[in-house]
């Protein structure tokens, strides 16, 4: 558990998993940081995946520095 050891983390998943993440978070009583990217990713080219990462990097970094250690 990274966060239990003082290492902030952010989950990255596709929009297909928004509802599942909410249900799981509620069931576990947690409020994890997530960034959701467009679904699907398996048929994307390397360049498309790199662009997607660039497009979401700011949101991921913002959540990492927002979290309490």
PQR file with spaces between the fields and no chain letter, atoms N, CA, C, O and H, PARSE charges and radii, in Angstrom:
ATOM       1  N    UNK     1       0.844   -1.179    0.000 -0.4000 1.5000
ATOM       2  CA   UNK     1       0.000    0.000    0.000 -0.0000 2.0000
ATOM       3  C    UNK     1       0.884    1.235    0.000  0.5500 1.7000
ATOM       4  O    UNK     1       1.428    1.622    1.034 -0.5500 1.4000
ATOM       5  N    UNK     2       1.022    1.843   -1.152 -0.4000 1.5000
ATOM       6  CA   UNK     2       1.914    2.991   -1.301 -0.0000 2.0000
ATOM       7  C    UNK     2       1.554    4.128   -0.350  0.5500 1.7000
ATOM       8  O    UNK     2       2.419    4.661    0.344 -0.5500 1.4000
ATOM       9  H    UNK     2       0.581    1.529   -1.993  0.4000 1.0000
ATOM      10  N    UNK     3       0.273    4.497   -0.322 -0.4000 1.5000
ATOM      11  CA   UNK     3      -0.126    5.638    0.497 -0.0000 2.0000
ATOM      12  C    UNK     3       0.093    5.386    1.983  0.5500 1.7000
ATOM      13  O    UNK     3       0.427    6.316    2.717 -0.5500 1.4000
ATOM      14  H    UNK     3      -0.430    4.064   -0.886  0.4000 1.0000
ATOM      15  N    UNK     4      -0.085    4.168    2.438 -0.4000 1.5000
ATOM      16  CA   UNK     4       0.172    3.842    3.844 -0.0000 2.0000
ATOM      17  C    UNK     4       1.645    4.033    4.188  0.5500 1.7000
ATOM      18  O    UNK     4       2.001    4.228    5.350 -0.5500 1.4000
ATOM      19  H    UNK     4      -0.356    3.412    1.842  0.4000 1.0000
ATOM      20  N    UNK     5       2.493    3.975    3.169 -0.4000 1.5000
ATOM      21  CA   UNK     5       3.926    4.184    3.364 -0.0000 2.0000
ATOM      22  C    UNK     5       4.366    5.599    2.998  0.5500 1.7000
ATOM      23  O    UNK     5       5.556    5.861    2.825 -0.5500 1.4000
ATOM      24  H    UNK     5       2.203    3.817    2.225  0.4000 1.0000
ATOM      25  N    UNK     6       3.398    6.510    2.882 -0.4000 1.5000
ATOM      26  CA   UNK     6       3.722    7.908    2.624 -0.0000 2.0000
ATOM      27  C    UNK     6       4.006    8.249    1.173  0.5500 1.7000
ATOM      28  O    UNK     6       4.529    9.325    0.882 -0.5500 1.4000
ATOM      29  H    UNK     6       2.431    6.297    3.022  0.4000 1.0000
ATOM      30  N    UNK     7       3.669    7.354    0.263 -0.4000 1.5000
ATOM      31  CA   UNK     7       3.902    7.599   -1.154 -0.0000 2.0000
ATOM      32  C    UNK     7       2.553    7.878   -1.821  0.5500 1.7000
ATOM      33  O    UNK     7       1.734    6.969   -1.956 -0.5500 1.4000
ATOM      34  H    UNK     7       3.244    6.481    0.500  0.4000 1.0000
ATOM      35  N    UNK     8       2.315    9.117   -2.236 -0.4000 1.5000
ATOM      36  CA   UNK     8       1.026    9.432   -2.853 -0.0000 2.0000
ATOM      37  C    UNK     8       0.847    8.689   -4.170  0.5500 1.7000
ATOM      38  O    UNK     8       1.814    8.399   -4.874 -0.5500 1.4000
ATOM      39  H    UNK     8       2.981    9.856   -2.126  0.4000 1.0000
ATOM      40  N    UNK     9      -0.400    8.390   -4.485 -0.4000 1.5000
ATOM      41  CA   UNK     9      -0.682    7.678   -5.728 -0.0000 2.0000
ATOM      42  C    UNK     9      -1.979    8.180   -6.336  0.5500 1.7000
ATOM      43  O    UNK     9      -2.844    8.723   -5.649 -0.5500 1.4000
ATOM      44  H    UNK     9      -1.186    8.626   -3.913  0.4000 1.0000
ATOM      45  N    UNK    10      -2.091    7.985   -7.640 -0.4000 1.5000
ATOM      46  CA   UNK    10      -3.284    8.343   -8.393 -0.0000 2.0000
ATOM      47  C    UNK    10      -3.593    7.184   -9.330  0.5500 1.7000
ATOM      48  O    UNK    10      -2.732    6.727  -10.081 -0.5500 1.4000
ATOM      49  H    UNK    10      -1.388    7.543   -8.198  0.4000 1.0000
ATOM      50  N    UNK    11      -4.831    6.719   -9.273 -0.4000 1.5000
ATOM      51  CA   UNK    11      -5.252    5.675  -10.186 -0.0000 2.0000
ATOM      52  C    UNK    11      -5.592    6.275  -11.538  0.5500 1.7000
ATOM      53  O    UNK    11      -6.208    7.338  -11.615 -0.5500 1.4000
ATOM      54  H    UNK    11      -5.531    7.091   -8.663  0.4000 1.0000
ATOM      55  N    UNK    12      -5.196    5.603  -12.589 -0.4000 1.5000
ATOM      56  CA   UNK    12      -5.539    6.030  -13.942 -0.0000 2.0000
ATOM      57  C    UNK    12      -6.292    4.879  -14.589  0.5500 1.7000
ATOM      58  O    UNK    12      -5.785    3.761  -14.684 -0.5500 1.4000
ATOM      59  H    UNK    12      -4.696    4.740  -12.526  0.4000 1.0000
ATOM      60  N    UNK    13      -7.506    5.167  -15.032 -0.4000 1.5000
ATOM      61  CA   UNK    13      -8.339    4.153  -15.664 -0.0000 2.0000
ATOM      62  C    UNK    13      -9.135    4.816  -16.776  0.5500 1.7000
ATOM      63  O    UNK    13      -9.187    6.042  -16.877 -0.5500 1.4000
ATOM      64  H    UNK    13      -7.919    6.075  -14.955  0.4000 1.0000
ATOM      65  N    UNK    14      -9.752    3.991  -17.606 -0.4000 1.5000
ATOM      66  CA   UNK    14     -10.564    4.563  -18.670 -0.0000 2.0000
ATOM      67  C    UNK    14     -11.965    4.880  -18.144  0.5500 1.7000
ATOM      68  O    UNK    14     -12.387    4.390  -17.096 -0.5500 1.4000
ATOM      69  H    UNK    14      -9.710    2.995  -17.524  0.4000 1.0000
ATOM      70  N    UNK    15     -12.653    5.699  -18.894 -0.4000 1.5000
ATOM      71  CA   UNK    15     -13.991    6.132  -18.510 -0.0000 2.0000
ATOM      72  C    UNK    15     -14.964    4.969  -18.378  0.5500 1.7000
ATOM      73  O    UNK    15     -16.007    5.110  -17.740 -0.5500 1.4000
ATOM      74  H    UNK    15     -12.310    6.097  -19.745  0.4000 1.0000
ATOM      75  N    UNK    16     -14.647    3.844  -18.958 -0.4000 1.5000
ATOM      76  CA   UNK    16     -15.487    2.653  -18.834 -0.0000 2.0000
ATOM      77  C    UNK    16     -15.610    2.206  -17.372  0.5500 1.7000
ATOM      78  O    UNK    16     -16.565    1.517  -17.013 -0.5500 1.4000
ATOM      79  H    UNK    16     -13.799    3.729  -19.476  0.4000 1.0000
ATOM      80  N    UNK    17     -14.657    2.591  -16.539 -0.4000 1.5000
ATOM      81  CA   UNK    17     -14.591    2.099  -15.170 -0.0000 2.0000
ATOM      82  C    UNK    17     -14.994    3.136  -14.118  0.5500 1.7000
ATOM      83  O    UNK    17     -14.765    2.919  -12.927 -0.5500 1.4000
ATOM      84  H    UNK    17     -13.880    3.150  -16.830  0.4000 1.0000
ATOM      85  N    UNK    18     -15.576    4.234  -14.527 -0.4000 1.5000
ATOM      86  CA   UNK    18     -15.984    5.269  -13.567 -0.0000 2.0000
ATOM      87  C    UNK    18     -16.965    4.709  -12.545  0.5500 1.7000
ATOM      88  O    UNK    18     -16.751    4.853  -11.342 -0.5500 1.4000
ATOM      89  H    UNK    18     -15.761    4.409  -15.494  0.4000 1.0000
ATOM      90  N    UNK    19     -18.031    4.076  -13.004 -0.4000 1.5000
ATOM      91  CA   UNK    19     -19.035    3.549  -12.079 -0.0000 2.0000
ATOM      92  C    UNK    19     -18.462    2.457  -11.183  0.5500 1.7000
ATOM      93  O    UNK    19     -18.743    2.427   -9.985 -0.5500 1.4000
ATOM      94  H    UNK    19     -18.205    3.959  -13.982  0.4000 1.0000
ATOM      95  N    UNK    20     -17.673    1.572  -11.747 -0.4000 1.5000
ATOM      96  CA   UNK    20     -17.082    0.485  -10.962 -0.0000 2.0000
ATOM      97  C    UNK    20     -16.148    1.039   -9.890  0.5500 1.7000
ATOM      98  O    UNK    20     -16.122    0.529   -8.770 -0.5500 1.4000
ATOM      99  H    UNK    20     -17.445    1.596  -12.720  0.4000 1.0000
ATOM     100  N    UNK    21     -15.390    2.065  -10.218 -0.4000 1.5000
ATOM     101  CA   UNK    21     -14.489    2.673   -9.239 -0.0000 2.0000
ATOM     102  C    UNK    21     -15.283    3.309   -8.099  0.5500 1.7000
ATOM     103  O    UNK    21     -14.894    3.211   -6.936 -0.5500 1.4000
ATOM     104  H    UNK    21     -15.411    2.479  -11.127  0.4000 1.0000
ATOM     105  N    UNK    22     -16.388    3.955   -8.436 -0.4000 1.5000
ATOM     106  CA   UNK    22     -17.223    4.579   -7.406 -0.0000 2.0000
ATOM     107  C    UNK    22     -17.828    3.526   -6.477  0.5500 1.7000
ATOM     108  O    UNK    22     -17.836    3.709   -5.260 -0.5500 1.4000
ATOM     109  H    UNK    22     -16.704    4.035   -9.381  0.4000 1.0000
ATOM     110  N    UNK    23     -18.329    2.435   -7.034 -0.4000 1.5000
ATOM     111  CA   UNK    23     -18.917    1.366   -6.231 -0.0000 2.0000
ATOM     112  C    UNK    23     -17.864    0.737   -5.324  0.5500 1.7000
ATOM     113  O    UNK    23     -18.112    0.512   -4.139 -0.5500 1.4000
ATOM     114  H    UNK    23     -18.322    2.286   -8.023  0.4000 1.0000
ATOM     115  N    UNK    24     -16.697    0.457   -5.880 -0.4000 1.5000
ATOM     116  CA   UNK    24     -15.629   -0.158   -5.094 -0.0000 2.0000
ATOM     117  C    UNK    24     -15.150    0.780   -3.994  0.5500 1.7000
ATOM     118  O    UNK    24     -14.913    0.344   -2.867 -0.5500 1.4000
ATOM     119  H    UNK    24     -16.496    0.640   -6.842  0.4000 1.0000
ATOM     120  N    UNK    25     -15.007    2.047   -4.308 -0.4000 1.5000
ATOM     121  CA   UNK    25     -14.570    3.021   -3.305 -0.0000 2.0000
ATOM     122  C    UNK    25     -15.573    3.104   -2.161  0.5500 1.7000
ATOM     123  O    UNK    25     -15.188    3.148   -0.992 -0.5500 1.4000
ATOM     124  H    UNK    25     -15.200    2.401   -5.223  0.4000 1.0000
ATOM     125  N    UNK    26     -16.854    3.126   -2.499 -0.4000 1.5000
ATOM     126  CA   UNK    26     -17.901    3.189   -1.472 -0.0000 2.0000
ATOM     127  C    UNK    26     -17.878    1.927   -0.614  0.5500 1.7000
ATOM     128  O    UNK    26     -17.978    2.008    0.611 -0.5500 1.4000
ATOM     129  H    UNK    26     -17.167    3.090   -3.448  0.4000 1.0000
ATOM     130  N    UNK    27     -17.748    0.770   -1.245 -0.4000 1.5000
ATOM     131  CA   UNK    27     -17.733   -0.494   -0.521 -0.0000 2.0000
ATOM     132  C    UNK    27     -16.561   -0.577    0.453  0.5500 1.7000
ATOM     133  O    UNK    27     -16.680   -1.147    1.538 -0.5500 1.4000
ATOM     134  H    UNK    27     -17.667    0.704   -2.240  0.4000 1.0000
ATOM     135  N    UNK    28     -15.430   -0.003    0.052 -0.4000 1.5000
ATOM     136  CA   UNK    28     -14.230   -0.040    0.891 -0.0000 2.0000
ATOM     137  C    UNK    28     -14.134    1.142    1.849  0.5500 1.7000
ATOM     138  O    UNK    28     -13.272    1.166    2.728 -0.5500 1.4000
ATOM     139  H    UNK    28     -15.333    0.460   -0.830  0.4000 1.0000
ATOM     140  N    UNK    29     -15.017    2.119    1.677 -0.4000 1.5000
ATOM     141  CA   UNK    29     -14.974    3.308    2.533 -0.0000 2.0000
ATOM     142  C    UNK    29     -13.754    4.167    2.272  0.5500 1.7000
ATOM     143  O    UNK    29     -13.201    4.773    3.189 -0.5500 1.4000
ATOM     144  H    UNK    29     -15.717    2.099    0.963  0.4000 1.0000
ATOM     145  N    UNK    30     -13.341    4.216    1.027 -0.4000 1.5000
ATOM     146  CA   UNK    30     -12.166    5.009    0.660 -0.0000 2.0000
ATOM     147  C    UNK    30     -12.548    6.082   -0.353  0.5500 1.7000
ATOM     148  O    UNK    30     -13.626    6.052   -0.947 -0.5500 1.4000
ATOM     149  H    UNK    30     -13.790    3.723    0.281  0.4000 1.0000
ATOM     150  N    UNK    31     -11.647    7.013   -0.528 -0.4000 1.5000
ATOM     151  CA   UNK    31     -11.852    8.074   -1.521 -0.0000 2.0000
ATOM     152  C    UNK    31     -10.551    8.263   -2.298  0.5500 1.7000
ATOM     153  O    UNK    31      -9.873    9.280   -2.148 -0.5500 1.4000
ATOM     154  H    UNK    31     -10.772    7.037   -0.045  0.4000 1.0000
ATOM     155  N    UNK    32     -10.208    7.280   -3.127 -0.4000 1.5000
ATOM     156  CA   UNK    32      -8.928    7.366   -3.838 -0.0000 2.0000
ATOM     157  C    UNK    32      -8.950    8.427   -4.937  0.5500 1.7000
ATOM     158  O    UNK    32     -10.005    8.801   -5.450 -0.5500 1.4000
ATOM     159  H    UNK    32     -10.759    6.454   -3.249  0.4000 1.0000
ATOM     160  N    UNK    33      -7.774    8.886   -5.271 -0.4000 1.5000
ATOM     161  CA   UNK    33      -7.619    9.837   -6.370 -0.0000 2.0000
ATOM     162  C    UNK    33      -7.585    9.055   -7.680  0.5500 1.7000
ATOM     163  O    UNK    33      -6.817    8.106   -7.840 -0.5500 1.4000
ATOM     164  H    UNK    33      -6.918    8.582   -4.854  0.4000 1.0000
ATOM     165  N    UNK    34      -8.431    9.478   -8.606 -0.4000 1.5000
ATOM     166  CA   UNK    34      -8.483    8.850   -9.929 -0.0000 2.0000
ATOM     167  C    UNK    34      -8.454    9.914  -11.006  0.5500 1.7000
ATOM     168  O    UNK    34      -8.959   11.022  -10.827 -0.5500 1.4000
ATOM     169  H    UNK    34      -9.054   10.249   -8.476  0.4000 1.0000
ATOM     170  N    UNK    35      -7.855    9.556  -12.124 -0.4000 1.5000
ATOM     171  CA   UNK    35      -7.971   10.321  -13.358 -0.0000 2.0000
ATOM     172  C    UNK    35      -8.472    9.328  -14.406  0.5500 1.7000
ATOM     173  O    UNK    35      -7.888    8.263  -14.605 -0.5500 1.4000
ATOM     174  H    UNK    35      -7.445    8.655  -12.270  0.4000 1.0000
ATOM     175  N    UNK    36      -9.550    9.695  -15.060 -0.4000 1.5000
ATOM     176  CA   UNK    36     -10.128    8.818  -16.076 -0.0000 2.0000
ATOM     177  C    UNK    36      -9.808    9.350  -17.465  0.5500 1.7000
ATOM     178  O    UNK    36      -9.979   10.534  -17.758 -0.5500 1.4000
ATOM     179  H    UNK    36     -10.025   10.560  -14.898  0.4000 1.0000
ATOM     180  N    UNK    37      -9.341    8.443  -18.307 -0.4000 1.5000
ATOM     181  CA   UNK    37      -8.962    8.779  -19.679 -0.0000 2.0000
ATOM     182  C    UNK    37      -9.972    8.141  -20.628  0.5500 1.7000
ATOM     183  O    UNK    37     -10.693    7.226  -20.230 -0.5500 1.4000
ATOM     184  H    UNK    37      -9.202    7.481  -18.069  0.4000 1.0000
ATOM     185  N    UNK    38     -10.036    8.607  -21.872 -0.4000 1.5000
ATOM     186  CA   UNK    38     -10.995    8.053  -22.821 -0.0000 2.0000
ATOM     187  C    UNK    38     -10.811    6.546  -23.039  0.5500 1.7000
ATOM     188  O    UNK    38      -9.696    6.027  -23.070 -0.5500 1.4000
ATOM     189  H    UNK    38      -9.450    9.350  -22.195  0.4000 1.0000
ATOM     190  N    UNK    39     -11.928    5.886  -23.186 -0.4000 1.5000
ATOM     191  CA   UNK    39     -11.964    4.447  -23.436 -0.0000 2.0000
ATOM     192  C    UNK    39     -12.232    4.225  -24.916  0.5500 1.7000
ATOM     193  O    UNK    39     -12.976    5.007  -25.508 -0.5500 1.4000
ATOM     194  H    UNK    39     -12.834    6.308  -23.162  0.4000 1.0000
ATOM     195  N    UNK    40     -11.682    3.233  -25.525 -0.4000 1.5000
ATOM     196  CA   UNK    40     -10.708    2.251  -25.057 -0.0000 2.0000
ATOM     197  C    UNK    40      -9.276    2.727  -25.307  0.5500 1.7000
ATOM     198  O    UNK    40      -9.045    3.718  -25.999 -0.5500 1.4000
ATOM     199  H    UNK    40     -11.078    2.598  -25.044  0.4000 1.0000
ATOM     200  N    UNK    41      -8.333    2.004  -24.733 -0.4000 1.5000
ATOM     201  CA   UNK    41      -6.930    2.334  -24.981 -0.0000 2.0000
ATOM     202  C    UNK    41      -6.190    1.240  -25.747  0.5500 1.7000
ATOM     203  O    UNK    41      -5.135    1.501  -26.327 -0.5500 1.4000
ATOM     204  H    UNK    41      -8.521    1.199  -24.171  0.4000 1.0000
ATOM     205  N    UNK    42      -6.724    0.025  -25.758 -0.4000 1.5000
ATOM     206  CA   UNK    42      -5.965   -1.090  -26.324 -0.0000 2.0000
ATOM     207  C    UNK    42      -5.700   -0.964  -27.821  0.5500 1.7000
ATOM     208  O    UNK    42      -4.758   -1.570  -28.331 -0.5500 1.4000
ATOM     209  H    UNK    42      -7.581   -0.187  -25.287  0.4000 1.0000
ATOM     210  N    UNK    43      -6.519   -0.182  -28.535 -0.4000 1.5000
ATOM     211  CA   UNK    43      -6.291   -0.063  -29.978 -0.0000 2.0000
ATOM     212  C    UNK    43      -5.592    1.237  -30.361  0.5500 1.7000
ATOM     213  O    UNK    43      -5.530    1.589  -31.539 -0.5500 1.4000
ATOM     214  H    UNK    43      -7.285    0.310  -28.121  0.4000 1.0000
ATOM     215  N    UNK    44      -5.070    1.941  -29.374 -0.4000 1.5000
ATOM     216  CA   UNK    44      -4.386    3.218  -29.642 -0.0000 2.0000
ATOM     217  C    UNK    44      -2.942    2.968  -30.064  0.5500 1.7000
ATOM     218  O    UNK    44      -2.308    1.995  -29.654 -0.5500 1.4000
ATOM     219  H    UNK    44      -5.120    1.655  -28.418  0.4000 1.0000
ATOM     220  N    UNK    45      -2.452    3.870  -30.889 -0.4000 1.5000
ATOM     221  CA   UNK    45      -1.043    3.800  -31.281 -0.0000 2.0000
ATOM     222  C    UNK    45      -0.182    4.335  -30.138  0.5500 1.7000
ATOM     223  O    UNK    45      -0.685    4.965  -29.207 -0.5500 1.4000
ATOM     224  H    UNK    45      -2.967    4.660  -31.222  0.4000 1.0000
ATOM     225  N    UNK    46       1.101    4.078  -30.221 -0.4000 1.5000
ATOM     226  CA   UNK    46       2.015    4.616  -29.214 -0.0000 2.0000
ATOM     227  C    UNK    46       1.927    6.138  -29.153  0.5500 1.7000
ATOM     228  O    UNK    46       1.926    6.723  -28.069 -0.5500 1.4000
ATOM     229  H    UNK    46       1.510    3.567  -30.977  0.4000 1.0000
ATOM     230  N    UNK    47       1.854    6.773  -30.314 -0.4000 1.5000
ATOM     231  CA   UNK    47       1.766    8.233  -30.341 -0.0000 2.0000
ATOM     232  C    UNK    47       0.478    8.730  -29.696  0.5500 1.7000
ATOM     233  O    UNK    47       0.484    9.738  -28.989 -0.5500 1.4000
ATOM     234  H    UNK    47       1.855    6.299  -31.194  0.4000 1.0000
ATOM     235  N    UNK    48      -0.625    8.027  -29.938 -0.4000 1.5000
ATOM     236  CA   UNK    48      -1.891    8.409  -29.316 -0.0000 2.0000
ATOM     237  C    UNK    48      -1.835    8.248  -27.793  0.5500 1.7000
ATOM     238  O    UNK    48      -2.348    9.092  -27.059 -0.5500 1.4000
ATOM     239  H    UNK    48      -0.630    7.208  -30.512  0.4000 1.0000
ATOM     240  N    UNK    49      -1.221    7.180  -27.330 -0.4000 1.5000
ATOM     241  CA   UNK    49      -1.087    6.965  -25.892 -0.0000 2.0000
ATOM     242  C    UNK    49      -0.188    8.020  -25.257  0.5500 1.7000
ATOM     243  O    UNK    49      -0.468    8.497  -24.157 -0.5500 1.4000
ATOM     244  H    UNK    49      -0.804    6.494  -27.927  0.4000 1.0000
ATOM     245  N    UNK    50       0.873    8.377  -25.938 -0.4000 1.5000
ATOM     246  CA   UNK    50       1.744    9.441  -25.421 -0.0000 2.0000
ATOM     247  C    UNK    50       0.998   10.759  -25.342  0.5500 1.7000
ATOM     248  O    UNK    50       1.166   11.507  -24.379 -0.5500 1.4000
ATOM     249  H    UNK    50       1.100    7.990  -26.831  0.4000 1.0000
ATOM     250  N    UNK    51       0.181   11.055  -26.336 -0.4000 1.5000
ATOM     251  CA   UNK    51      -0.603   12.283  -26.318 -0.0000 2.0000
ATOM     252  C    UNK    51      -1.635   12.249  -25.190  0.5500 1.7000
ATOM     253  O    UNK    51      -1.860   13.254  -24.515 -0.5500 1.4000
ATOM     254  H    UNK    51       0.045   10.448  -27.119  0.4000 1.0000
ATOM     255  N    UNK    52      -2.249   11.106  -24.995 -0.4000 1.5000
ATOM     256  CA   UNK    52      -3.212   10.958  -23.905 -0.0000 2.0000
ATOM     257  C    UNK    52      -2.529   11.194  -22.553  0.5500 1.7000
ATOM     258  O    UNK    52      -3.079   11.865  -21.680 -0.5500 1.4000
ATOM     259  H    UNK    52      -2.067   10.290  -25.543  0.4000 1.0000
ATOM     260  N    UNK    53      -1.341   10.643  -22.395 -0.4000 1.5000
ATOM     261  CA   UNK    53      -0.588   10.852  -21.156 -0.0000 2.0000
ATOM     262  C    UNK    53      -0.268   12.334  -20.984  0.5500 1.7000
ATOM     263  O    UNK    53      -0.438   12.880  -19.894 -0.5500 1.4000
ATOM     264  H    UNK    53      -0.894   10.098  -23.105  0.4000 1.0000
ATOM     265  N    UNK    54       0.182   12.974  -22.027 -0.4000 1.5000
ATOM     266  CA   UNK    54       0.464   14.417  -21.962 -0.0000 2.0000
ATOM     267  C    UNK    54      -0.793   15.207  -21.610  0.5500 1.7000
ATOM     268  O    UNK    54      -0.732   16.153  -20.825 -0.5500 1.4000
ATOM     269  H    UNK    54       0.320   12.531  -22.912  0.4000 1.0000
ATOM     270  N    UNK    55      -1.923   14.826  -22.184 -0.4000 1.5000
ATOM     271  CA   UNK    55      -3.176   15.536  -21.953 -0.0000 2.0000
ATOM     272  C    UNK    55      -3.654   15.429  -20.514  0.5500 1.7000
ATOM     273  O    UNK    55      -4.354   16.319  -20.031 -0.5500 1.4000
ATOM     274  H    UNK    55      -1.972   14.058  -22.822  0.4000 1.0000
ATOM     275  N    UNK    56      -3.291   14.361  -19.822 -0.4000 1.5000
ATOM     276  CA   UNK    56      -3.784   14.124  -18.464 -0.0000 2.0000
ATOM     277  C    UNK    56      -2.719   14.300  -17.385  0.5500 1.7000
ATOM     278  O    UNK    56      -3.015   14.169  -16.197 -0.5500 1.4000
ATOM     279  H    UNK    56      -2.723   13.638  -20.214  0.4000 1.0000
ATOM     280  N    UNK    57      -1.500   14.593  -17.783 -0.4000 1.5000
ATOM     281  CA   UNK    57      -0.407   14.720  -16.825 -0.0000 2.0000
ATOM     282  C    UNK    57      -0.672   15.795  -15.779  0.5500 1.7000
ATOM     283  O    UNK    57      -0.413   15.577  -14.596 -0.5500 1.4000
ATOM     284  H    UNK    57      -1.260   14.699  -18.748  0.4000 1.0000
ATOM     285  N    UNK    58      -1.177   16.938  -16.189 -0.4000 1.5000
ATOM     286  CA   UNK    58      -1.425   18.030  -15.243 -0.0000 2.0000
ATOM     287  C    UNK    58      -2.424   17.612  -14.166  0.5500 1.7000
ATOM     288  O    UNK    58      -2.228   17.925  -12.992 -0.5500 1.4000
ATOM     289  H    UNK    58      -1.387   17.116  -17.151  0.4000 1.0000
ATOM     290  N    UNK    59      -3.473   16.923  -14.540 -0.4000 1.5000
ATOM     291  CA   UNK    59      -4.474   16.462  -13.579 -0.0000 2.0000
ATOM     292  C    UNK    59      -3.878   15.445  -12.608  0.5500 1.7000
ATOM     293  O    UNK    59      -4.171   15.473  -11.413 -0.5500 1.4000
ATOM     294  H    UNK    59      -3.632   16.668  -15.494  0.4000 1.0000
ATOM     295  N    UNK    60      -3.050   14.558  -13.121 -0.4000 1.5000
ATOM     296  CA   UNK    60      -2.410   13.552  -12.276 -0.0000 2.0000
ATOM     297  C    UNK    60      -1.473   14.223  -11.282  0.5500 1.7000
ATOM     298  O    UNK    60      -1.510   13.922  -10.089 -0.5500 1.4000
ATOM     299  H    UNK    60      -2.811   14.535  -14.092  0.4000 1.0000
ATOM     300  N    UNK    61      -0.644   15.123  -11.765 -0.4000 1.5000
ATOM     301  CA   UNK    61       0.292   15.822  -10.883 -0.0000 2.0000
ATOM     302  C    UNK    61      -0.441   16.634   -9.824  0.5500 1.7000
ATOM     303  O    UNK    61      -0.027   16.664   -8.665 -0.5500 1.4000
ATOM     304  H    UNK    61      -0.614   15.368  -12.734  0.4000 1.0000
ATOM     305  N    UNK    62      -1.527   17.291  -10.218 -0.4000 1.5000
ATOM     306  CA   UNK    62      -2.303   18.087   -9.262 -0.0000 2.0000
ATOM     307  C    UNK    62      -2.832   17.220   -8.128  0.5500 1.7000
ATOM     308  O    UNK    62      -2.814   17.631   -6.968 -0.5500 1.4000
ATOM     309  H    UNK    62      -1.863   17.266  -11.160  0.4000 1.0000
ATOM     310  N    UNK    63      -3.302   16.026   -8.458 -0.4000 1.5000
ATOM     311  CA   UNK    63      -3.795   15.118   -7.417 -0.0000 2.0000
ATOM     312  C    UNK    63      -2.666   14.581   -6.549  0.5500 1.7000
ATOM     313  O    UNK    63      -2.854   14.377   -5.350 -0.5500 1.4000
ATOM     314  H    UNK    63      -3.316   15.691   -9.400  0.4000 1.0000
ATOM     315  N    UNK    64      -1.508   14.353   -7.131 -0.4000 1.5000
ATOM     316  CA   UNK    64      -0.377   13.861   -6.348 -0.0000 2.0000
ATOM     317  C    UNK    64       0.073   14.878   -5.301  0.5500 1.7000
ATOM     318  O    UNK    64       0.371   14.505   -4.166 -0.5500 1.4000
ATOM     319  H    UNK    64      -1.355   14.520   -8.105  0.4000 1.0000
ATOM     320  N    UNK    65       0.124   16.130   -5.662 -0.4000 1.5000
ATOM     321  CA   UNK    65       0.608   17.122   -4.699 -0.0000 2.0000
ATOM     322  C    UNK    65      -0.489   17.576   -3.751  0.5500 1.7000
ATOM     323  O    UNK    65      -0.196   18.163   -2.710 -0.5500 1.4000
ATOM     324  H    UNK    65      -0.117   16.433   -6.583  0.4000 1.0000
ATOM     325  N    UNK    66      -1.744   17.317   -4.087 -0.4000 1.5000
ATOM     326  CA   UNK    66      -2.861   17.683   -3.231 -0.0000 2.0000
ATOM     327  C    UNK    66      -3.000   16.740   -2.043  0.5500 1.7000
ATOM     328  O    UNK    66      -3.459   17.144   -0.974 -0.5500 1.4000
ATOM     329  H    UNK    66      -1.983   16.840   -4.933  0.4000 1.0000
ATOM     330  N    UNK    67      -2.604   15.489   -2.228 -0.4000 1.5000
ATOM     331  CA   UNK    67      -2.809   14.468   -1.206 -0.0000 2.0000
ATOM     332  C    UNK    67      -1.943   14.721    0.014  0.5500 1.7000
ATOM     333  O    UNK    67      -0.833   15.248   -0.074 -0.5500 1.4000
ATOM     334  H    UNK    67      -2.231   15.161   -3.096  0.4000 1.0000
ATOM     335  N    UNK    68      -2.490   14.328    1.157 -0.4000 1.5000
ATOM     336  CA   UNK    68      -1.750   14.404    2.412 -0.0000 2.0000
ATOM     337  C    UNK    68      -0.860   13.191    2.524  0.5500 1.7000
ATOM     338  O    UNK    68      -1.237   12.090    2.122 -0.5500 1.4000
ATOM     339  H    UNK    68      -3.391   13.900    1.228  0.4000 1.0000
ATOM     340  N    UNK    69       0.309   13.391    3.065 -0.4000 1.5000
ATOM     341  CA   UNK    69       1.256   12.269    3.209 -0.0000 2.0000
ATOM     342  C    UNK    69       1.068   11.621    4.531  0.5500 1.7000
ATOM     343  O    UNK    69       1.765   10.658    4.851 -0.5500 1.4000
ATOM     344  H    UNK    69       0.615   14.285    3.392  0.4000 1.0000
